[in-house]
Amino acid sequence: MIPPAFAYHRPASINEATALLADLGEDARPLAGGHSLIPMMKLRLASPEHLVDLAGIAGLKGIRQDGNDIVIGAMTTQHELIASDQVAAKVPILRETALLIADPQVRYMGTVGGNVANGDPGNDLPAVMLCLGATYQVTGPGGERRVPARQFYRSAFVTALEVGEILTAVRIPAPPAGHGAAYEKLKRKVGDYATAAAAVVLTLNGDRIATCSIGLTNVADTPLWAEQAAQILAGSALDSATVKRAVAAAEAITSPASDTRGPPQYRTKMAGVMLARALARAREHAR
Ligand SMILES: Cc1cc2nc3c(=O)[nH]c(=O)nc-3n(C[C@H](O)[C@H](O)[C@H](O)COP(=O)(O)OP(=O)(O)OC[C@H]3O[C@@H](n4cnc5c(N)ncnc54)[C@H](O)[C@@H]3O)c2cc1C
């Protein structure tokens, strides 16, 4: 399929990009790796008249540490995330999750910024960002602002980004040394989006849960932060009765669509199964 005609722009700086996007308004979209936007254009699910390619902006690339935060430039590819020793050492759940996105071809092109700014509930990184308490750096004609990932997602493909704004970086507070984390994803085959997936980051105090955070993928029209489920687990030894209550609390906030991955009831149950597995594996990592 061939996408509809569009004008192509390649700004060299963040200011140039935001000025262009503000000027062109609703008819323009930023282009990152193109691995969600171009397929949507080919399917005529999106038909922007202008694409503003962010690939020429050097300032949007790279991974660095700023105090306790790991700061990932929006145009860092998913492959670069996987290859980063810094990410593997400080926030290993990001590497684990990125390895479950699609396949190497997609990950060589697809970016971290595109994955989280897209607003597709099927994208894997957003729920992990909610789980980690990440903040998104956003720049528009009015300057820079920071939006907590937990307040960014409004509904499917609708985010806190305003016309003219781009996401420039994702800022992640590194979890404490000795934390445990896991991302469990049920998919029909390699390269598929999640039927359901769960992210867990926890710390232990002896054998008991000191802190816990949970994110869920593709079981509502936004990624979910399962705050109540995590609260149920705090202080527990992850005994089966408490895990069961936490799983029920997580399942209760889901409202998955029915699609080729299964009916809503099945996907809700699979979110619970993924959560129980992620909890067990995160605890092993913490030990
Ligand atoms: C076959 C296939 C399988 C896939 N499987 C998975 C999967 O299992 N899990 C998964 O998570 N993803 C999957 N993807 C999607 C992939 O991860 C995409 O790369 C990602 O969703 C979008 O990143 P991108 O850089 O390609 O963004 P693009 O496609 O260029 O952009 C996506 C959207 O985000 C906007 N955007 C991009 N960057 C910015 C920015 N910096 N600021 C503001 N807006 C921005 C664009 O305007 C567009 O609306 C799959 C893709 C394909 C083709």
The ligand as an SDF file (V2000), in Angstrom:
LIG
                    3D

 53 58  0  0  0  0  0  0  0  0999 V2000
    5.8040   -5.1900   12.4780 C   0  0  0  0  0  0  0  0  0  0  0  0
    5.8300   -4.2730   13.6820 C   0  0  0  0  0  0  0  0  0  0  0  0
    5.7120   -4.8400   14.9450 C   0  0  0  0  0  0  0  0  0  0  0  0
    5.7400   -4.0090   16.0630 C   0  0  0  0  0  0  0  0  0  0  0  0
    5.6410   -4.5850   17.3020 N   0  0  0  0  0  0  0  0  0  0  0  0
    5.7340   -3.7930   18.3980 C   0  0  0  0  0  0  0  0  0  0  0  0
    5.6870   -4.3610   19.7070 C   0  0  0  0  0  0  0  0  0  0  0  0
    5.5960   -5.5690   19.8980 O   0  0  0  0  0  0  0  0  0  0  0  0
    5.7840   -3.5080   20.7540 N   0  0  0  0  0  0  0  0  0  0  0  0
    5.9370   -2.1630   20.6090 C   0  0  0  0  0  0  0  0  0  0  0  0
    6.0270   -1.4440   21.6020 O   0  0  0  0  0  0  0  0  0  0  0  0
    5.9760   -1.5960   19.3820 N   0  0  0  0  0  0  0  0  0  0  0  0
    5.8830   -2.3770   18.2870 C   0  0  0  0  0  0  0  0  0  0  0  0
    5.9520   -1.8050   17.0450 N   0  0  0  0  0  0  0  0  0  0  0  0
    6.0220   -0.3400   16.9420 C   0  0  0  0  0  0  0  0  0  0  0  0
    7.4620    0.1800   17.0010 C   0  0  0  0  0  0  0  0  0  0  0  0
    8.0080    0.0190   18.3100 O   0  0  0  0  0  0  0  0  0  0  0  0
    7.5250    1.6470   16.6110 C   0  0  0  0  0  0  0  0  0  0  0  0
    8.8360    1.9150   16.2930 O   0  0  0  0  0  0  0  0  0  0  0  0
    7.0670    2.6370   17.6640 C   0  0  0  0  0  0  0  0  0  0  0  0
    5.7560    2.4190   18.0500 O   0  0  0  0  0  0  0  0  0  0  0  0
    7.0840    4.0690   17.1500 C   0  0  0  0  0  0  0  0  0  0  0  0
    8.3850    4.5480   17.1230 O   0  0  0  0  0  0  0  0  0  0  0  0
    8.9260    5.2680   15.8170 P   0  0  0  0  0  0  0  0  0  0  0  0
   10.2230    5.8590   16.1820 O   0  0  0  0  0  0  0  0  0  0  0  0
    8.8990    4.2980   14.7040 O   0  0  0  0  0  0  0  0  0  0  0  0
    7.8540    6.4360   15.6550 O   0  0  0  0  0  0  0  0  0  0  0  0
    7.0150    6.9420   14.3980 P   0  0  0  0  0  0  0  0  0  0  0  0
    6.3120    5.8170   13.7500 O   0  0  0  0  0  0  0  0  0  0  0  0
    7.8560    7.8110   13.5380 O   0  0  0  0  0  0  0  0  0  0  0  0
    5.9730    7.8740   15.1710 O   0  0  0  0  0  0  0  0  0  0  0  0
    4.9160    7.3330   15.9240 C   0  0  0  0  0  0  0  0  0  0  0  0
    4.0280    8.4670   16.4460 C   0  0  0  0  0  0  0  0  0  0  0  0
    4.6920    9.2050   17.4560 O   0  0  0  0  0  0  0  0  0  0  0  0
    4.8730   10.5670   17.0490 C   0  0  0  0  0  0  0  0  0  0  0  0
    6.2320   10.9270   17.4580 N   0  0  0  0  0  0  0  0  0  0  0  0
    7.3670   10.2240   17.1920 C   0  0  0  0  0  0  0  0  0  0  0  0
    8.4130   10.7900   17.8150 N   0  0  0  0  0  0  0  0  0  0  0  0
    7.9350   11.8660   18.4690 C   0  0  0  0  0  0  0  0  0  0  0  0
    8.5290   12.8560   19.3030 C   0  0  0  0  0  0  0  0  0  0  0  0
    9.8360   12.8460   19.6050 N   0  0  0  0  0  0  0  0  0  0  0  0
    7.7280   13.8260   19.8100 N   0  0  0  0  0  0  0  0  0  0  0  0
    6.4160   13.8440   19.5390 C   0  0  0  0  0  0  0  0  0  0  0  0
    5.7850   12.9390   18.7640 N   0  0  0  0  0  0  0  0  0  0  0  0
    6.5480   11.9590   18.2470 C   0  0  0  0  0  0  0  0  0  0  0  0
    4.6830   10.5940   15.5380 C   0  0  0  0  0  0  0  0  0  0  0  0
    4.1990   11.8360   15.0890 O   0  0  0  0  0  0  0  0  0  0  0  0
    3.6420    9.4840   15.3740 C   0  0  0  0  0  0  0  0  0  0  0  0
    2.3610    9.9900   15.6690 O   0  0  0  0  0  0  0  0  0  0  0  0
    5.9060   -2.5940   15.9090 C   0  0  0  0  0  0  0  0  0  0  0  0
    6.0380   -2.0420   14.6350 C   0  0  0  0  0  0  0  0  0  0  0  0
    5.9890   -2.8750   13.5220 C   0  0  0  0  0  0  0  0  0  0  0  0
    6.1460   -2.2550   12.1500 C   0  0  0  0  0  0  0  0  0  0  0  0
  1  2  1  0
  2  3  1  0
  2 52  2  0
  3  4  2  0
  4  5  1  0
  4 50  1  0
  5  6  2  0
  6  7  1  0
  6 13  1  0
  7  8  2  0
  7  9  1  0
  9 10  1  0
 10 11  2  0
 10 12  1  0
 12 13  2  0
 13 14  1  0
 14 15  1  0
 14 50  1  0
 15 16  1  0
 16 17  1  0
 16 18  1  0
 18 19  1  0
 18 20  1  0
 20 21  1  0
 20 22  1  0
 22 23  1  0
 23 24  1  0
 24 25  2  0
 24 26  1  0
 24 27  1  0
 27 28  1  0
 28 29  2  0
 28 30  1  0
 28 31  1  0
 31 32  1  0
 32 33  1  0
 33 34  1  0
 33 48  1  0
 34 35  1  0
 35 36  1  0
 35 46  1  0
 36 37  1  0
 36 45  1  0
 37 38  2  0
 38 39  1  0
 39 40  1  0
 39 45  2  0
 40 41  1  0
 40 42  2  0
 42 43  1  0
 43 44  2  0
 44 45  1  0
 46 47  1  0
 46 48  1  0
 48 49  1  0
 50 51  2  0
 51 52  1  0
 52 53  1  0
M  END
$$$$
